[in-house]
């Protein structure tokens, strides 16, 4: 991401607001526990809000925080495989054995499950089965 999208006043304002909410023990209304977001979570979310981007995460805590506290500004999220599908669909990457090996690592490392509809789309786009499907 270009530096001007990361280091600007809007990102800093969102970061300060997020940091304050978390530091003051904002409660997740779904889970009944305080939100636990680290620096990287706060920075990624701040950049997404300031630039109108979606986020990609399997972390329910950050998703719940985003919807609960910034619902009007939050553009939503996309699964990692959904993002890859978009890249393939738009010709930004050409799927190959090397890239496919990364997905096997996701499975091995027990990454968050990917949505079934995105797995189906992946198979249609690449001709390959998503590992673990």
KELUMGU-709800 format. One record per residue (C-alpha): residue number from 0; residue in three letters; chain; x, y, z. Coordinates in Angstrom, 1 decimal. Layout:
N
    n  res  chain       x       y       z
  NUM  ALA      A       X       Y       Z
...
% end
This chain:
133
    n  res  chain       x       y       z
    0  UNK      A     0.0     0.0     0.0
    1  UNK      A     1.4     3.4    -0.9
    2  UNK      A     2.8     5.4     2.0
    3  UNK      A     0.3     8.3     1.5
    4  UNK      A    -2.6     5.8     2.1
    5  UNK      A    -1.1     4.7     5.4
    6  UNK      A     0.4     7.9     6.9
    7  UNK      A    -2.2    10.6     6.7
    8  UNK      A    -4.5    12.5     9.1
    9  UNK      A    -7.6    10.4     8.4
   10  UNK      A    -5.7     7.2     9.3
   11  UNK      A    -4.4     8.7    12.4
   12  UNK      A    -7.9    10.0    13.5
   13  UNK      A    -9.4     6.5    13.0
   14  UNK      A    -6.4     4.9    14.8
   15  UNK      A    -6.8     7.3    17.8
   16  UNK      A   -10.5     6.6    18.0
   17  UNK      A   -10.1     2.8    17.8
   18  UNK      A    -7.2     2.9    20.3
   19  UNK      A    -9.3     4.9    22.8
   20  UNK      A   -12.3     2.6    22.5
   21  UNK      A   -10.1    -0.5    23.0
   22  UNK      A    -8.1     1.1    25.8
   23  UNK      A   -11.2     2.1    27.7
   24  UNK      A   -12.5    -1.5    27.6
   25  UNK      A   -15.2    -1.3    25.0
   26  UNK      A   -17.4    -4.5    25.3
   27  UNK      A   -18.2    -6.7    22.4
   28  UNK      A   -22.0    -6.8    22.6
   29  UNK      A   -22.1   -10.2    20.9
   30  UNK      A   -19.5   -11.9    23.1
   31  UNK      A   -19.9    -9.9    26.3
   32  UNK      A   -16.1    -9.5    26.6
   33  UNK      A   -13.8    -6.6    26.1
   34  UNK      A   -12.4    -6.2    22.6
   35  UNK      A    -8.8    -7.3    22.3
   36  UNK      A    -7.2    -5.7    19.3
   37  UNK      A    -3.5    -5.4    18.9
   38  UNK      A    -1.5    -2.5    17.3
   39  UNK      A    -1.5    -4.2    13.9
   40  UNK      A    -5.3    -4.9    14.0
   41  UNK      A    -5.9    -1.2    14.9
   42  UNK      A    -3.6     0.0    12.1
   43  UNK      A    -5.0    -2.2     9.4
   44  UNK      A    -8.5    -1.3    10.4
   45  UNK      A    -7.7     2.4    10.5
   46  UNK      A    -6.2     2.3     7.0
   47  UNK      A    -9.3     0.4     5.7
   48  UNK      A   -11.7     2.9     7.2
   49  UNK      A    -9.8     5.9     6.1
   50  UNK      A    -9.5     4.7     2.5
   51  UNK      A   -12.9     2.9     2.1
   52  UNK      A   -11.3    -0.5     1.8
   53  UNK      A   -12.7    -3.9     2.9
   54  UNK      A   -10.7    -6.0     5.3
   55  UNK      A    -9.7    -9.6     5.0
   56  UNK      A    -9.6   -11.5     8.3
   57  UNK      A   -11.0   -14.6    10.0
   58  UNK      A   -10.8   -12.8    13.3
   59  UNK      A   -14.4   -12.5    14.6
   60  UNK      A   -13.4    -9.9    17.3
   61  UNK      A   -12.2    -7.4    14.7
   62  UNK      A   -15.3    -8.0    12.5
   63  UNK      A   -17.6    -7.5    15.5
   64  UNK      A   -15.7    -4.4    16.5
   65  UNK      A   -15.9    -3.0    13.0
   66  UNK      A   -19.7    -3.5    12.7
   67  UNK      A   -20.5    -2.5    16.2
   68  UNK      A   -18.4     0.7    16.4
   69  UNK      A   -18.0     1.8    12.8
   70  UNK      A   -20.9     0.3    11.0
   71  UNK      A   -21.6     3.4     8.9
   72  UNK      A   -18.0     3.8     7.8
   73  UNK      A   -17.1     0.1     7.5
   74  UNK      A   -17.1    -1.3     4.0
   75  UNK      A   -17.2    -5.0     5.1
   76  UNK      A   -14.8    -7.8     4.7
   77  UNK      A   -13.8   -10.4     2.2
   78  UNK      A   -12.4   -13.8     2.8
   79  UNK      A    -8.8   -14.4     1.8
   80  UNK      A    -9.9   -16.9    -0.9
   81  UNK      A   -12.5   -14.4    -2.1
   82  UNK      A    -9.7   -11.8    -2.6
   83  UNK      A    -7.7   -14.4    -4.5
   84  UNK      A   -10.7   -15.2    -6.7
   85  UNK      A   -11.1   -11.5    -7.5
   86  UNK      A    -7.4   -11.3    -8.5
   87  UNK      A    -7.7   -14.3   -10.8
   88  UNK      A   -11.0   -13.1   -12.2
   89  UNK      A    -9.6    -9.7   -13.0
   90  UNK      A    -6.4   -11.2   -14.5
   91  UNK      A    -4.1    -9.7   -11.8
   92  UNK      A    -2.5   -13.1   -11.2
   93  UNK      A    -2.3   -16.4   -13.1
   94  UNK      A    -2.9   -19.4   -10.8
   95  UNK      A     0.0   -21.9   -10.8
   96  UNK      A     1.5   -24.7    -8.7
   97  UNK      A     3.6   -22.4    -6.6
   98  UNK      A     0.6   -20.2    -5.6
   99  UNK      A    -1.5   -23.3    -5.0
  100  UNK      A     1.1   -24.6    -2.6
  101  UNK      A     0.3   -21.6    -0.3
  102  UNK      A    -3.2   -22.8     0.1
  103  UNK      A    -1.9   -26.1     1.4
  104  UNK      A     0.1   -24.2     4.0
  105  UNK      A    -3.1   -22.4     5.1
  106  UNK      A    -4.7   -25.8     5.6
  107  UNK      A    -1.7   -27.2     7.4
  108  UNK      A    -1.5   -24.2     9.7
  109  UNK      A    -5.3   -24.5    10.4
  110  UNK      A    -6.2   -21.0     9.1
  111  UNK      A    -9.8   -19.9     9.5
  112  UNK      A   -12.2   -21.8     7.3
  113  UNK      A   -13.0   -20.2     3.9
  114  UNK      A   -16.6   -19.8     2.7
  115  UNK      A   -17.9   -22.6     0.7
  116  UNK      A   -19.2   -20.4    -2.1
  117  UNK      A   -15.7   -18.9    -2.5
  118  UNK      A   -14.2   -22.4    -2.6
  119  UNK      A   -16.7   -23.3    -5.4
  120  UNK      A   -15.8   -20.1    -7.3
  121  UNK      A   -12.1   -20.9    -6.9
  122  UNK      A   -12.6   -24.3    -8.5
  123  UNK      A   -14.5   -22.7   -11.4
  124  UNK      A   -11.8   -20.0   -11.9
  125  UNK      A    -8.7   -22.2   -11.5
  126  UNK      A    -9.9   -25.7   -12.3
  127  UNK      A    -8.3   -26.8    -9.0
  128  UNK      A    -9.9   -27.9    -5.8
  129  UNK      A    -9.3   -25.7    -2.7
  130  UNK      A    -7.2   -27.8    -0.3
  131  UNK      A    -9.3   -29.4     2.4
  132  UNK      A   -12.6   -29.1     0.4
% end
